[in-house]
């Protein structure tokens, strides 16, 4: 920002042809960064990977899937599960894991398609709700 030394202006997307999903993801990431930066002034470089990790490993409300699982076809084991020897970590068997990963990868296209359908359905429900509100608002006669 010109003329301002106390504020940070972060822009992650400026492409007008996007469908809104990028802007939505960017808002979530920026919100996470802002929350972290309130606590840790001047350390944004260290905070970016943490915010991205949180975003990639959190199920999204529209798809109920994590971005990580939609890309790699499996859920990620978070560091605390490894450090604290969670049941998932203790019961890990490499051969079973490899077989499960193959199955997940075979099903990945279907999982992505279901996520796309869920996202599109939510978008259409939202649009219908907005149109209904607009229609109700325009049908009311003005009270003079």
C-alpha positions in Angstrom: 0.0 0.0 0.0 1.3 3.4 -0.9 1.8 5.8 2.0 1.3 3.2 4.7 4.0 1.5 6.7 2.0 -0.3 9.2 -0.3 -2.4 7.0 0.6 -5.3 4.7 -1.3 -5.5 1.4 -1.3 -9.1 0.3 -2.9 -10.1 -3.0 -3.0 -13.7 -4.0 -5.3 -13.6 -7.0 -6.4 -10.9 -9.4 -7.6 -13.0 -12.4 -11.1 -11.9 -13.3 -11.9 -15.1 -15.2 -11.8 -17.4 -12.2 -14.9 -19.1 -10.8 -14.7 -17.8 -7.3 -13.1 -20.9 -5.8 -9.6 -19.4 -5.9 -10.8 -16.2 -4.3 -12.5 -18.3 -1.6 -9.4 -20.3 -0.9 -7.3 -17.2 -0.8 -9.6 -15.5 1.7 -9.3 -18.6 4.0 -5.5 -18.5 3.6 -5.3 -14.8 4.3 -7.5 -15.1 7.3 -5.2 -17.8 8.7 -2.2 -15.7 8.0 -3.7 -12.6 9.6 -4.6 -14.6 12.8 -1.1 -16.1 13.0 0.6 -12.7 12.4 -1.3 -11.0 15.1 0.5 -13.3 17.5 3.9 -13.5 15.7 4.7 -10.1 14.4 7.3 -10.1 11.5 7.5 -13.9 11.2 5.1 -14.4 8.3 7.7 -16.4 6.3 7.6 -19.0 9.0 3.9 -18.9 9.3 3.0 -19.4 5.6 3.9 -23.2 5.6 1.8 -23.7 8.7 -1.2 -22.0 7.3 -0.9 -23.9 4.0 -0.6 -27.2 6.0 -3.7 -26.4 8.0 -5.6 -25.6 4.8 -4.5 -28.7 2.9 -5.3 -31.0 5.8 -8.7 -29.6 6.8 -11.8 -31.1 5.2 -13.6 -28.4 3.1 -17.2 -27.8 3.9 -18.3 -28.0 0.3 -16.7 -31.4 -0.6 -16.1 -32.9 2.9 -12.6 -33.8 1.6 -9.2 -32.4 2.3 -7.4 -30.7 -0.6 -4.5 -33.1 0.1 -6.7 -36.2 -0.3 -8.2 -34.9 -3.6 -4.7 -34.5 -5.0 -2.9 -37.6 -3.6 -5.8 -40.0 -3.0 -5.1 -40.6 0.7 -5.4 -38.8 4.0 -2.2 -37.5 5.4 -0.7 -38.5 8.7 -0.1 -35.4 10.7 3.1 -35.0 12.7 1.5 -35.3 16.1 0.3 -38.8 15.1 3.8 -39.8 14.5 5.4 -38.1 17.5 2.8 -39.4 20.0 2.7 -42.9 18.5 -1.0 -42.8 17.7 -2.9 -46.1 17.1 -2.8 -45.2 13.4 1.0 -45.0 13.5 1.4 -48.0 15.8 -0.8 -50.2 13.5 0.9 -49.1 10.3 1.8 -52.0 8.0 3.7 -51.0 4.9 2.3 -53.8 2.6 -1.3 -53.0 3.7 -0.6 -49.3 3.2 0.7 -49.8 -0.3 -2.3 -51.9 -1.2 -4.7 -49.3 0.3 -2.9 -46.6 -1.6 -3.3 -48.4 -4.9 -7.1 -48.8 -4.2 -7.3 -45.1 -3.2 -5.5 -44.1 -6.4 -7.9 -46.2 -8.5 -10.9 -44.5 -6.9 -9.4 -41.0 -6.9 -11.2 -39.9 -10.1 -14.5 -41.0 -8.6 -13.7 -39.2 -5.3 -12.8 -36.0 -7.3 -16.0 -36.2 -9.3 -18.1 -36.6 -6.2 -16.4 -33.6 -4.7 -17.0 -31.6 -7.8 -20.7 -32.6 -7.8 -21.1 -31.7 -4.1 -19.4 -28.3 -4.7 -21.7 -27.7 -7.8 -24.8 -28.7 -5.8 -23.9 -26.3 -3.0 -23.3 -23.5 -5.5 -26.6 -24.1 -7.2 -28.5 -24.2 -3.8 -26.8 -20.9 -2.9 -27.7 -19.3 -6.2 -31.3 -20.5 -5.9 -31.5 -19.1 -2.4 -30.2 -15.7 -3.6 -32.7 -15.7 -6.5 -35.5 -16.5 -4.2 -34.5 -13.7 -1.8 -34.3 -11.3 -4.8 -37.7 -12.4 -6.1 -39.3 -11.9 -2.7 -37.7 -8.5 -2.4 -38.9 -7.3 -5.8 -42.5 -8.7 -5.4 -43.1 -6.6 -2.3 -45.0 -3.4 -3.0 -43.5 -0.3 -1.6 -45.2 1.1 1.5 -45.7 4.8 1.2 
